[in-house]
Amino acid sequence: MAQKNPVRLGRDGVATVAPAGDIDTSTISGLRQELDEVLAGAPTTVVFDLSDSAFQGSSFIALIVRALN
């Protein structure tokens, strides 16, 4: 189960994405929505902290690619 509010935008302009649990097609939609909202604020840097996530499926890789564009 993904944690609530895993995406944060700091005052320094750094967005941190720190999901917990497995990230797959059943959990990615909420994370995608939160990331899109943070990316709308034009962060200077996006950091993916996967220390609390044991599995990241292909949908998470697609999310990373989307964040890069």
C-alpha positions as CSV (number, residue, x, y, z in Angstrom):
1,M,0.0,0.0,0.0
2,A,1.4,3.4,-1.0
3,Q,1.7,6.1,1.7
4,K,-0.4,9.2,1.6
5,N,1.3,12.3,0.1
6,P,4.5,10.7,-1.1
7,V,5.3,13.7,-3.3
8,R,6.5,16.9,-1.7
9,L,7.8,20.2,-3.0
10,G,10.3,21.9,-0.7
11,R,10.9,25.6,-0.4
12,D,14.2,25.1,-2.2
13,G,12.4,24.0,-5.4
14,V,13.2,20.4,-4.9
15,A,10.4,17.9,-5.4
16,T,10.8,14.6,-3.5
17,V,9.0,11.5,-4.6
18,A,9.1,8.9,-1.8
19,P,6.5,6.2,-2.3
20,A,6.2,3.3,0.2
21,G,5.3,-0.2,-0.7
22,D,4.9,-1.8,-4.1
23,I,4.4,0.6,-7.0
24,D,2.5,-1.0,-9.9
25,T,-0.6,-0.5,-12.1
26,S,-2.9,-0.7,-9.1
27,T,-1.1,2.0,-7.1
28,I,0.4,4.3,-9.7
29,S,-2.6,6.6,-10.5
30,G,-2.6,8.4,-7.2
31,L,1.2,8.9,-7.3
32,R,0.9,10.1,-10.9
33,Q,-1.7,12.7,-10.0
34,E,0.3,14.0,-7.0
35,L,3.5,14.2,-9.1
36,D,1.6,16.1,-11.9
37,E,0.4,18.7,-9.4
38,V,4.0,19.2,-8.0
39,L,5.5,19.3,-11.5
40,A,3.0,22.1,-12.4
41,G,5.0,24.2,-9.9
42,A,8.1,23.8,-12.0
43,P,10.5,22.3,-9.4
44,T,14.2,22.8,-10.1
45,T,15.0,19.2,-9.2
46,V,13.1,16.0,-8.8
47,V,14.4,13.3,-6.4
48,F,13.1,9.8,-6.4
49,D,13.6,8.2,-2.9
50,L,12.8,4.5,-3.2
51,S,14.2,3.4,0.1
52,D,10.7,2.4,1.4
53,S,9.5,0.8,-1.9
54,A,10.5,-2.9,-2.5
55,F,9.0,-3.1,-6.0
56,Q,8.6,-0.7,-8.9
57,G,6.8,-2.0,-12.0
58,S,7.0,-0.7,-15.5
59,S,4.3,1.9,-14.7
60,F,6.7,3.5,-12.3
61,I,9.4,3.6,-15.0
62,A,6.9,5.3,-17.3
63,L,6.2,7.9,-14.5
64,I,9.9,8.7,-14.2
65,V,10.2,9.2,-18.0
66,R,7.1,11.4,-17.9
67,A,8.7,13.5,-15.1
68,L,11.8,14.0,-17.3
69,N,9.8,15.5,-20.1
